[in-house]
């Protein structure tokens, strides 16, 4: 075209047409819809053709500025513009409908839904047409929407302080929107050279799930901190009174378990899809808090060694031992009565008396039972949640296992401590300070049995039936230990002759009968199991002194070998009583009211007659 006037007129005309086409394409959402998409195709065709003519044939100046009618650029601008229009519309709608509500956070959820609707509209209505001029036009549109919404979401996330339902709603909406946009981009890019990777690279992830995860972890930490505070506060106020409720366990445990249950309920009410992944954070934290409670529940209650008295030094008897014992009996009885009144005073107050120990045992049993309920309820919640996974749900059977183990250990420790406290502290005035002091025939086991029976009656009425047998069994074991300790380490106030054997054996039968209780008490095989040691040792008190000395020499030589030939070593106290154990045999000799035994002990070890 050589005519400059013609070229000028044509260039001006084409520029006007191009400007008109660009104007409509920059706001194609305002001009076109599903019913007139053919007009969009015409407009783009005219615009592209006009730009091509101007570039190739007419305007050198235009050629310098632009090479073609950029459909992608126009679409980005148009999509960005319509996004802002939608956002303003949503904000305006929220203001008009929620004038009295300060929290405007959910508007991003609504915006996400509207953006998703827009994206699918772009894909269905406009992309099939614009794809003719730009193969990845749908990808360009969704990448633009992804970026626009992402900017708003980033500002929102930076202002989050703590987890709320509205925040979760927004993040879930963002996650769903992102999945929709990525799906559209991938589907649109199937035939492209790079499979749409270039478009996906322009869509950096919102990482909504990561944000949710961090927020839920923070929520869990807050709940666990609150639970720990409640545990400490309730423990400080707890007096372990079994009369506090009809179940006879500590009210503090009810309160703590209620808070645990509320925390689990609240966790599964969170509208998230990652319950299974984050549940261990919550259950492990609860497990630690409950272990803390359990540890405090048994703390300070003592153990077997706390209550068992130390053994007095070994002495030998003399022919006057019985007489001396009789004269000392009145003095010892007075001391025992004084000690009894002190024990009674101690048990009446404080949180470590026998009733309080019963309450502690019941409490740990209650927690143990409730832990099973909580674990099963957690599995039900998990299986009905969005993150349902059978393998994970089955794995939650291990939830609270450390607390459950701590309960078992605590119950065992408390049962043992209670038993030995009853026998060696509360009943010491009739056992350690009374049984067989002086004449055996006049200081028999009946007073001890009477008071022990009373304790067993209270125990049966107070302790939970699931652990009652265990506590009574521990009391029986402690009473058997106490009986043996009286016989083998009762101090110089006690001495036994061969004639005392029948009385001692009969007393022990009375003791075992108390626990059997004509078939209403402990099983006979259980009594038999724990009475084996006593029954094995009792015949030693019926064994002739000379025979006993020979047994002692033989067993000592067996234990010490050649070193025992020149001089018999003094066997140490192991506490593992046995008729074949040298120290046990030695102790029977020490308490044998017999001149032969006394001379042997004097000659061999130079044992004194009194402490």
C-alpha positions as semicolon CSV with decimal commas, in nm:
position;residue;x (nm);y (nm);z (nm)
1;X;0,000;0,000;0,000
2;X;0,187;0,291;-0,130
3;X;-0,080;0,562;-0,105
4;X;0,004;0,736;0,224
5;X;-0,344;0,883;0,265
6;X;-0,505;0,546;0,214
7;X;-0,264;0,387;0,457
8;X;-0,331;0,657;0,712
9;X;-0,707;0,616;0,687
10;X;-0,680;0,236;0,702
11;X;-0,443;0,248;0,996
12;X;-0,674;0,481;1,183
13;X;-0,973;0,261;1,109
14;X;-0,795;-0,058;1,212
15;X;-0,667;0,107;1,530
16;X;-1,021;0,203;1,621
17;X;-1,142;-0,150;1,550
18;X;-0,853;-0,293;1,751
19;X;-0,920;-0,060;2,043
20;X;-1,286;-0,154;2,036
21;X;-1,199;-0,526;2,033
22;X;-0,945;-0,487;2,313
23;X;-1,194;-0,296;2,524
24;X;-1,446;-0,576;2,496
25;X;-1,191;-0,848;2,555
26;X;-1,053;-0,670;2,861
27;X;-1,403;-0,682;3,007
28;X;-1,545;-0,978;2,821
29;X;-1,739;-1,092;3,129
30;X;-1,945;-0,775;3,104
31;X;-2,021;-0,812;2,734
32;X;-2,051;-1,185;2,677
33;X;-2,224;-1,483;2,832
34;X;-2,326;-1,836;2,746
35;X;-2,593;-1,719;2,501
36;X;-2,372;-1,496;2,283
37;X;-2,031;-1,660;2,281
38;X;-2,030;-1,646;1,901
39;X;-2,001;-1,267;1,932
40;X;-1,690;-1,313;2,148
41;X;-1,540;-1,528;1,877
42;X;-1,615;-1,258;1,619
43;X;-1,467;-0,983;1,835
44;X;-1,146;-1,176;1,899
45;X;-1,120;-1,270;1,529
46;X;-1,161;-0,905;1,426
47;X;-0,909;-0,793;1,684
48;X;-0,651;-1,053;1,587
49;X;-0,695;-0,984;1,215
50;X;-0,672;-0,607;1,265
51;X;-0,352;-0,643;1,465
52;X;-0,206;-0,877;1,204
53;X;-0,277;-0,634;0,916
54;X;-0,130;-0,345;1,109
55;X;0,183;-0,538;1,200
56;X;0,247;-0,690;0,861
57;X;0,133;-0,426;0,612
58;X;0,078;-0,082;0,753
59;X;0,218;0,064;1,071
60;X;0,587;0,043;1,151
61;X;0,514;0,236;1,470
62;X;0,256;-0,020;1,583
63;X;0,494;-0,300;1,494
64;X;0,746;-0,156;1,736
65;X;0,492;-0,145;2,017
66;X;0,312;-0,479;1,970
67;X;0,352;-0,786;1,762
68;X;0,008;-0,937;1,799
69;X;-0,332;-0,913;1,964
70;X;-0,239;-1,069;2,307
71;X;-0,538;-1,282;2,409
72;X;-0,363;-1,414;2,722
73;X;-0,277;-1,065;2,845
74;X;-0,628;-0,938;2,788
75;X;-0,771;-1,240;2,966
76;X;-0,546;-1,197;3,272
77;X;-0,654;-0,836;3,302
78;X;-1,021;-0,925;3,259
79;X;-1,011;-1,211;3,511
80;X;-0,827;-0,996;3,763
81;X;-1,087;-0,725;3,717
82;X;-1,383;-0,958;3,759
83;X;-1,220;-1,110;4,071
84;X;-1,211;-0,768;4,233
85;X;-1,571;-0,706;4,136
86;X;-1,674;-1,035;4,297
87;X;-1,473;-0,956;4,610
88;X;-1,636;-0,616;4,648
89;X;-1,976;-0,771;4,593
90;X;-1,913;-1,032;4,866
91;X;-1,784;-0,768;5,108
92;X;-2,083;-0,547;5,041
93;X;-2,318;-0,840;5,093
94;X;-2,147;-0,931;5,422
95;X;-2,169;-0,573;5,547
96;X;-2,537;-0,550;5,475
97;X;-2,624;-0,888;5,625
98;X;-2,393;-0,878;5,928
99;X;-2,390;-0,517;6,041
100;X;-2,398;-0,622;6,404
101;X;-2,123;-0,884;6,371
102;X;-1,761;-0,783;6,412
103;X;-1,613;-1,104;6,276
104;X;-1,603;-1,078;5,895
105;X;-1,366;-1,373;5,840
106;X;-1,614;-1,607;5,666
107;X;-1,632;-1,372;5,366
108;X;-1,322;-1,549;5,227
109;X;-1,516;-1,875;5,233
110;X;-1,792;-1,720;5,026
111;X;-1,534;-1,560;4,800
112;X;-1,369;-1,899;4,744
113;X;-1,701;-2,049;4,639
114;X;-1,769;-1,761;4,400
115;X;-1,418;-1,781;4,253
116;X;-1,460;-2,154;4,200
117;X;-1,791;-2,091;4,023
118;X;-1,619;-1,829;3,806
119;X;-1,335;-2,068;3,721
120;X;-1,570;-2,342;3,605
121;X;-1,768;-2,082;3,412
122;X;-1,447;-1,971;3,239
123;X;-1,366;-2,329;3,156
124;X;-1,711;-2,412;3,019
125;X;-1,805;-2,088;2,839
126;X;-1,501;-1,887;2,735
127;X;-1,202;-2,122;2,727
128;X;-1,327;-2,336;2,434
129;X;-1,342;-2,018;2,222
130;X;-1,026;-1,844;2,342
131;X;-0,827;-2,168;2,321
132;X;-0,820;-2,120;1,944
133;X;-0,582;-1,826;1,990
134;X;-0,417;-1,937;2,316
135;X;-0,394;-2,312;2,391
136;X;-0,347;-2,255;2,766
137;X;-0,603;-1,979;2,803
138;X;-0,798;-2,169;3,073
139;X;-0,474;-2,226;3,263
140;X;-0,396;-1,856;3,241
141;X;-0,739;-1,772;3,382
142;X;-0,720;-2,012;3,679
143;X;-0,360;-1,912;3,752
144;X;-0,478;-1,551;3,771
145;X;-0,765;-1,643;4,002
146;X;-0,527;-1,854;4,213
147;X;-0,292;-1,559;4,251
148;X;-0,568;-1,309;4,330
149;X;-0,726;-1,527;4,598
150;X;-0,382;-1,626;4,729
151;X;-0,294;-1,264;4,800
152;X;-0,609;-1,221;5,008
153;X;-0,551;-1,552;5,186
154;X;-0,193;-1,460;5,272
155;X;-0,307;-1,142;5,447
156;X;-0,574;-1,340;5,629
157;X;-0,333;-1,610;5,752
158;X;-0,083;-1,352;5,877
159;X;-0,349;-1,210;6,109
160;X;-0,457;-1,543;6,263
161;X;-0,406;-1,566;6,637
162;X;-0,578;-1,888;6,736
163;X;-0,796;-2,156;6,586
164;X;-1,166;-2,078;6,546
165;X;-1,443;-2,245;6,344
166;X;-1,450;-1,948;6,103
167;X;-1,077;-1,978;6,038
168;X;-1,108;-2,348;5,968
169;X;-1,399;-2,280;5,736
170;X;-1,190;-2,032;5,536
171;X;-0,890;-2,264;5,513
172;X;-1,104;-2,556;5,404
173;X;-1,267;-2,338;5,140
174;X;-0,922;-2,226;5,020
175;X;-0,804;-2,586;5,000
176;X;-1,109;-2,687;4,796
177;X;-1,072;-2,386;4,565
178;X;-0,708;-2,468;4,501
179;X;-0,794;-2,827;4,410
180;X;-1,060;-2,703;4,167
181;X;-0,822;-2,454;4,003
182;X;-0,539;-2,706;3,969
183;X;-0,778;-2,962;3,823
184;X;-0,893;-2,714;3,557
185;X;-0,534;-2,616;3,475
186;X;-0,425;-2,979;3,438
187;X;-0,724;-3,076;3,224
188;X;-0,666;-2,774;3,001
189;X;-0,298;-2,858;2,956
190;X;-0,323;-3,224;2,859
191;X;-0,223;-3,154;2,498
192;X;0,047;-2,896;2,576
193;X;0,415;-2,970;2,532
194;X;0,503;-2,960;2,903
195;X;0,174;-3,106;3,026
196;X;0,084;-2,780;3,199
197;X;0,392;-2,767;3,422
198;X;0,457;-2,404;3,334
199;X;0,107;-2,306;3,446
200;X;0,128;-2,511;3,768
201;X;0,460;-2,341;3,850
202;X;0,274;-2,011;3,845
203;X;0,037;-2,144;4,114
204;X;0,243;-2,175;4,437
205;X;0,044;-2,386;4,688
206;X;-0,168;-2,215;4,949
207;X;-0,050;-2,482;5,198
208;X;-0,384;-2,453;5,373
209;X;-0,343;-2,801;5,521
210;X;-0,010;-2,702;5,673
211;X;-0,168;-2,390;5,822
212;X;-0,455;-2,599;5,958
213;X;-0,210;-2,852;6,099
214;X;-0,010;-2,584;6,281
215;X;-0,326;-2,421;6,413
216;X;-0,465;-2,753;6,538
217;X;-0,132;-2,833;6,704
218;X;-0,147;-2,495;6,877
219;X;-0,507;-2,569;6,978
220;X;-0,399;-2,907;7,117
221;X;-0,116;-2,747;7,316
222;X;-0,356;-2,494;7,467
223;X;-0,598;-2,770;7,568
224;X;-0,320;-2,981;7,718
225;X;-0,179;-2,685;7,913
226;X;-0,528;-2,623;8,048
227;X;-0,564;-2,991;8,139
228;X;-0,230;-2,988;8,323
229;X;-0,344;-2,683;8,522
230;X;-0,670;-2,857;8,609
231;X;-0,485;-3,170;8,720
232;X;-0,257;-2,973;8,951
233;X;-0,541;-2,761;9,087
234;X;-0,764;-3,061;9,158
235;X;-0,481;-3,255;9,318
236;X;-0,405;-2,965;9,552
237;X;-0,766;-2,968;9,672
238;X;-0,801;-3,347;9,688
239;X;-0,828;-3,506;10,035
240;X;-0,887;-3,865;9,915
241;X;-1,195;-3,916;10,128
242;X;-1,379;-4,236;10,028
243;X;-1,701;-4,085;10,163
244;X;-1,695;-3,810;9,899
245;X;-1,921;-4,013;9,670
246;X;-2,095;-4,349;9,665
247;X;-1,836;-4,494;9,427
248;X;-1,566;-4,411;9,687
249;X;-1,314;-4,266;9,444
250;X;-1,164;-3,917;9,432
251;X;-1,383;-3,637;9,290
252;X;-1,072;-3,492;9,127
253;X;-1,048;-3,795;8,897
254;X;-1,405;-3,739;8,781
255;X;-1,326;-3,378;8,699
256;X;-1,001;-3,459;8,520
257;X;-1,162;-3,733;8,311
258;X;-1,448;-3,497;8,224
259;X;-1,200;-3,243;8,088
260;X;-1,022;-3,517;7,892
261;X;-1,351;-3,629;7,741
262;X;-1,442;-3,271;7,650
263;X;-1,104;-3,221;7,482
264;X;-1,152;-3,532;7,269
265;X;-1,509;-3,433;7,179
266;X;-1,397;-3,082;7,082
267;X;-1,111;-3,221;6,874
268;X;-1,339;-3,438;6,664
269;X;-1,584;-3,150;6,620
270;X;-1,312;-2,949;6,446
271;X;-1,408;-2,935;6,075
272;X;-1,077;-3,074;5,950
273;X;-0,974;-3,372;5,742
274;X;-0,656;-3,457;5,934
275;X;-0,795;-3,594;6,261
276;X;-0,606;-3,921;6,224
277;X;-0,272;-3,750;6,164
278;X;-0,298;-3,516;6,463
279;X;-0,483;-3,742;6,707
280;X;-0,158;-3,890;6,851
281;X;-0,047;-3,538;6,949
282;X;-0,361;-3,504;7,160
283;X;-0,377;-3,856;7,304
284;X;-0,005;-3,861;7,389
285;X;-0,042;-3,529;7,568
286;X;-0,348;-3,653;7,758
287;X;-0,152;-3,968;7,840
288;X;0,125;-3,757;7,997
289;X;-0,123;-3,551;8,200
290;X;-0,295;-3,863;8,332
291;X;0,040;-4,019;8,418
292;X;0,114;-3,705;8,619
293;X;-0,215;-3,745;8,806
294;X;-0,151;-4,116;8,868
295;X;0,201;-4,043;8,990
296;X;0,068;-3,785;9,236
297;X;-0,208;-4,021;9,349
298;X;0,045;-4,279;9,469
299;X;0,317;-4,036;9,572
300;X;0,406;-4,034;9,940
301;X;0,203;-4,345;10,021
302;X;0,510;-4,554;10,090
303;X;0,613;-4,904;9,991
304;X;0,668;-5,235;10,168
305;X;1,006;-5,123;10,302
306;X;0,849;-4,806;10,445
307;X;0,649;-5,001;10,702
308;X;0,844;-5,321;10,771
309;X;1,051;-5,261;11,087
310;X;1,425;-5,305;11,078
311;X;1,546;-5,634;11,217
312;X;1,712;-5,622;11,557
313;X;2,063;-5,759;11,601
314;X;2,091;-6,132;11,663
315;X;2,097;-6,249;12,024
316;X;2,088;-6,583;12,202
317;X;1,839;-6,710;12,455
318;X;1,915;-6,838;12,802
319;X;1,722;-7,044;13,049
320;X;1,596;-6,715;13,197
321;X;1,476;-6,572;12,869
322;X;1,115;-6,665;12,931
323;X;1,117;-6,519;13,280
324;X;1,274;-6,196;13,162
325;X;1,015;-6,178;12,888
326;X;0,731;-6,207;13,138
327;X;0,861;-5,920;13,348
328;X;0,912;-5,705;13,041
329;X;0,573;-5,782;12,894
330;X;0,384;-5,525;13,099
331;X;0,627;-5,252;13,001
332;X;0,608;-5,351;12,634
333;X;0,228;-5,367;12,646
334;X;0,216;-5,011;12,779
335;X;0,445;-4,896;12,498
336;X;0,226;-5,078;12,249
337;X;-0,088;-4,908;12,380
338;X;0,082;-4,571;12,350
339;X;0,190;-4,654;11,996
340;X;-0,164;-4,770;11,912
341;X;-0,310;-4,435;12,015
342;X;-0,049;-4,253;11,808
343;X;-0,123;-4,468;11,503
344;X;-0,494;-4,404;11,542
345;X;-0,435;-4,031;11,555
346;X;-0,215;-4,040;11,246
347;X;-0,469;-4,236;11,045
348;X;-0,754;-4,013;11,146
349;X;-0,600;-3,709;10,979
350;X;-0,408;-3,633;10,664
351;X;-0,437;-3,799;10,327
352;X;-0,234;-4,115;10,391
353;X;-0,456;-4,305;10,633
354;X;-0,595;-4,645;10,541
355;X;-0,934;-4,504;10,421
356;X;-0,746;-4,254;10,205
357;X;-0,530;-4,531;10,060
358;X;-0,846;-4,725;9,977
359;X;-0,978;-4,415;9,799
360;X;-0,655;-4,383;9,600
361;X;-0,678;-4,747;9,492
362;X;-1,040;-4,701;9,385
363;X;-0,945;-4,387;9,196
364;X;-0,674;-4,557;8,991
365;X;-0,912;-4,844;8,917
366;X;-1,175;-4,593;8,804
367;X;-0,925;-4,418;8,575
368;X;-0,812;-4,751;8,435
369;X;-1,171;-4,846;8,350
370;X;-1,246;-4,507;8,196
371;X;-0,931;-4,522;7,983
372;X;-1,072;-4,828;7,806
373;X;-1,396;-4,639;7,746
374;X;-1,209;-4,333;7,615
375;X;-0,995;-4,544;7,381
376;X;-1,302;-4,717;7,233
377;X;-1,489;-4,389;7,200
378;X;-1,189;-4,237;7,023
379;X;-1,192;-4,519;6,767
380;X;-1,563;-4,463;6,703
381;X;-1,504;-4,089;6,655
382;X;-1,213;-4,153;6,422
383;X;-1,402;-4,402;6,207
384;X;-1,687;-4,156;6,164
385;X;-1,458;-3,862;6,086
386;X;-1,356;-3,739;5,741
387;X;-1,011;-3,890;5,786
388;X;-1,151;-4,241;5,836
389;X;-0,880;-4,500;5,799
390;X;-0,921;-4,850;5,938
391;X;-0,551;-4,906;5,990
392;X;-0,511;-4,583;6,185
393;X;-0,834;-4,639;6,376
394;X;-0,720;-4,985;6,479
395;X;-0,388;-4,839;6,590
396;X;-0,558;-4,608;6,839
397;X;-0,614;-4,910;7,060
398;X;-0,272;-4,815;7,197
399;X;-0,400;-4,474;7,307
400;X;-0,343;-4,403;7,677
401;X;-0,147;-4,728;7,715
402;X;0,118;-4,560;7,932
403;X;-0,149;-4,429;8,168
404;X;-0,314;-4,771;8,177
405;X;0,019;-4,932;8,265
406;X;0,082;-4,662;8,527
407;X;-0,259;-4,739;8,680
408;X;-0,176;-5,108;8,709
409;X;0,162;-5,032;8,861
410;X;0,011;-4,772;9,094
411;X;-0,266;-5,006;9,209
412;X;-0,010;-5,275;9,286
413;X;0,210;-5,031;9,477
414;X;-0,085;-4,891;9,673
415;X;-0,222;-5,237;9,751
416;X;0,115;-5,344;9,888
417;X;0,168;-5,019;10,079
418;X;-0,182;-5,042;10,228
419;X;-0,131;-5,403;10,333
420;X;0,203;-5,345;10,501
421;X;0,078;-5,026;10,665
422;X;-0,216;-5,217;10,813
423;X;-0,003;-5,505;10,940
424;X;0,317;-5,332;11,049
425;X;0,191;-4,989;11,151
426;X;-0,179;-4,989;11,237
427;X;-0,171;-5,337;11,394
428;X;0,187;-5,331;11,520
429;X;0,064;-5,308;11,880
430;X;-0,094;-5,653;11,854
431;X;0,158;-5,809;11,615
432;X;0,509;-5,673;11,637
433;X;0,473;-5,542;11,992
434;X;0,240;-5,810;12,125
435;X;0,247;-6,149;11,955
436;X;0,453;-6,407;12,151
437;X;0,616;-6,144;12,372
438;X;0,701;-6,329;12,694
439;X;0,511;-6,656;12,730
440;X;0,377;-6,785;12,398
441;X;0,067;-6,934;12,556
442;X;-0,038;-6,600;12,705
443;X;0,035;-6,377;12,403
444;X;-0,125;-6,563;12,118
445;X;-0,262;-6,438;11,787
446;X;-0,627;-6,380;11,885
447;X;-0,599;-6,001;11,953
448;X;-0,427;-5,954;11,618
449;X;-0,695;-6,157;11,437
450;X;-0,978;-5,961;11,597
451;X;-0,842;-5,626;11,484
452;X;-0,736;-5,758;11,145
453;X;-1,087;-5,892;11,086
454;X;-1,227;-5,545;11,150
455;X;-0,988;-5,398;10,893
456;X;-1,089;-5,662;10,639
457;X;-1,457;-5,583;10,692
458;X;-1,399;-5,212;10,628
459;X;-1,181;-5,300;10,330
460;X;-1,455;-5,514;10,178
461;X;-1,707;-5,232;10,212
462;X;-1,475;-4,963;10,077
463;X;-1,251;-5,102;9,804
464;X;-1,382;-5,147;9,449
465;X;-1,483;-5,508;9,383
466;X;-1,247;-5,531;9,083
467;X;-0,942;-5,480;9,306
468;X;-1,076;-5,599;9,642
469;X;-0,929;-5,949;9,611
470;X;-0,591;-5,803;9,520
471;X;-0,584;-5,580;9,829
472;X;-0,694;-5,862;10,060
473;X;-0,431;-6,088;9,905
474;X;-0,163;-5,829;9,976
475;X;-0,288;-5,798;10,335
476;X;-0,264;-6,176;10,367
477;X;0,091;-6,177;10,229
478;X;0,189;-5,896;10,466
479;X;0,037;-6,079;10,763
480;X;0,230;-6,395;10,671
481;X;0,548;-6,187;10,642
482;X;0,472;-6,030;10,978
483;X;0,411;-6,368;11,137
484;X;0,748;-6,496;11,010
485;X;0,923;-6,177;11,115
486;X;0,792;-6,224;11,471
487;X;0,928;-6,580;11,473
488;X;1,264;-6,507;11,309
489;X;1,344;-6,146;11,397
490;X;1,120;-6,056;11,690
491;X;1,401;-5,947;11,921
492;X;1,516;-6,077;12,262
493;X;1,168;-6,036;12,416
494;X;1,069;-6,356;12,234
495;X;1,186;-6,714;12,285
496;X;1,039;-7,043;12,169
497;X;1,065;-7,392;12,308
498;X;0,991;-7,715;12,126
499;X;0,661;-7,732;12,314
500;X;0,551;-7,400;12,159
501;X;0,539;-7,547;11,811
502;X;0,181;-7,675;11,839
503;X;0,060;-7,336;11,957
504;X;0,243;-7,149;11,680
505;X;0,117;-7,389;11,411
506;X;-0,238;-7,358;11,543
507;X;-0,215;-6,978;11,544
508;X;-0,100;-6,978;11,184
509;X;-0,393;-7,199;11,091
510;X;-0,625;-6,948;11,259
511;X;-0,463;-6,677;11,049
512;X;-0,513;-6,865;10,721
513;X;-0,869;-6,954;10,823
514;X;-0,945;-6,584;10,864
515;X;-0,865;-6,525;10,497
516;X;-1,045;-6,840;10,384
517;X;-1,352;-6,742;10,589
518;X;-1,529;-7,075;10,543
519;X;-1,509;-7,044;10,167
520;X;-1,637;-6,685;10,148
521;X;-1,290;-6,531;10,147
522;X;-0,989;-6,588;9,928
523;X;-0,960;-6,906;9,719
524;X;-0,794;-7,195;9,902
525;X;-0,530;-7,239;9,631
526;X;-0,430;-6,872;9,663
527;X;-0,391;-6,908;10,040
528;X;-0,194;-7,228;9,988
529;X;0,036;-7,055;9,738
530;X;0,137;-6,773;9,972
531;X;0,148;-6,979;10,291
532;X;0,401;-7,226;10,149
533;X;0,706;-7,050;10,296
534;X;0,559;-7,027;10,648
535;X;0,447;-7,389;10,639
536;X;0,793;-7,496;10,525
537;X;0,965;-7,308;10,808
538;X;0,731;-7,395;11,097
539;X;0,861;-7,756;11,129
540;X;1,201;-7,609;11,223
541;X;1,044;-7,498;11,553
542;X;0,963;-7,863;11,619
543;X;1,309;-7,989;11,523
544;X;1,547;-8,099;11,800
545;X;1,821;-7,848;11,873
546;X;2,110;-8,085;11,797
547;X;1,955;-8,174;11,462
548;X;1,895;-7,807;11,390
549;X;2,261;-7,726;11,464
550;X;2,377;-8,002;11,232
551;X;2,147;-7,877;10,955
552;X;2,283;-7,526;11,004
553;X;2,645;-7,646;10,987
554;X;2,576;-7,851;10,676
555;X;2,390;-7,575;10,489
556;X;2,654;-7,318;10,584
557;X;2,931;-7,546;10,461
558;X;2,736;-7,601;10,139
559;X;2,705;-7,226;10,092
560;X;3,062;-7,126;10,183
561;X;3,262;-7,435;10,086
562;X;3,612;-7,485;10,229
563;X;3,613;-7,148;10,404
564;X;3,353;-7,285;10,649
565;X;3,571;-7,577;10,768
566;X;3,790;-7,388;11,013
567;X;3,524;-7,145;11,137
568;X;3,159;-7,109;11,051
569;X;3,100;-6,767;10,892
570;X;2,798;-6,565;11,006
571;X;2,548;-6,592;10,719
572;X;2,402;-6,255;10,617
573;X;2,032;-6,179;10,632
574;X;1,882;-6,214;10,286
575;X;1,517;-6,187;10,386
576;X;1,443;-6,485;10,163
577;X;1,333;-6,722;10,438
578;X;1,373;-7,093;10,368
579;X;1,425;-7,411;10,576
580;X;1,746;-7,470;10,380
581;X;1,878;-7,114;10,404
582;X;2,158;-7,075;10,666
583;X;2,038;-6,741;10,806
584;X;1,686;-6,880;10,858
585;X;1,825;-7,181;11,047
586;X;2,049;-6,953;11,253
587;X;1,753;-6,735;11,354
588;X;1,551;-7,036;11,469
589;X;1,847;-7,125;11,692
590;X;1,872;-6,767;11,819
591;X;1,511;-6,780;11,940
592;X;1,532;-7,137;12,071
593;X;1,482;-7,134;12,447
594;X;1,738;-7,406;12,496
595;X;2,075;-7,425;12,670
596;X;2,231;-7,626;12,387
597;X;2,138;-7,360;12,131
598;X;2,260;-7,080;12,358
599;X;2,600;-7,249;12,413
600;X;2,643;-7,312;12,040
601;X;2,571;-6,948;11,955
602;X;2,797;-6,826;12,237
603;X;3,085;-7,048;12,127
604;X;3,046;-7,001;11,751
605;X;2,952;-6,632;11,721
606;X;2,969;-6,495;12,076
607;X;2,617;-6,358;12,042
608;X;2,493;-6,155;12,341
609;X;2,186;-6,244;12,547
610;X;2,032;-5,903;12,508
611;X;2,070;-5,592;12,296
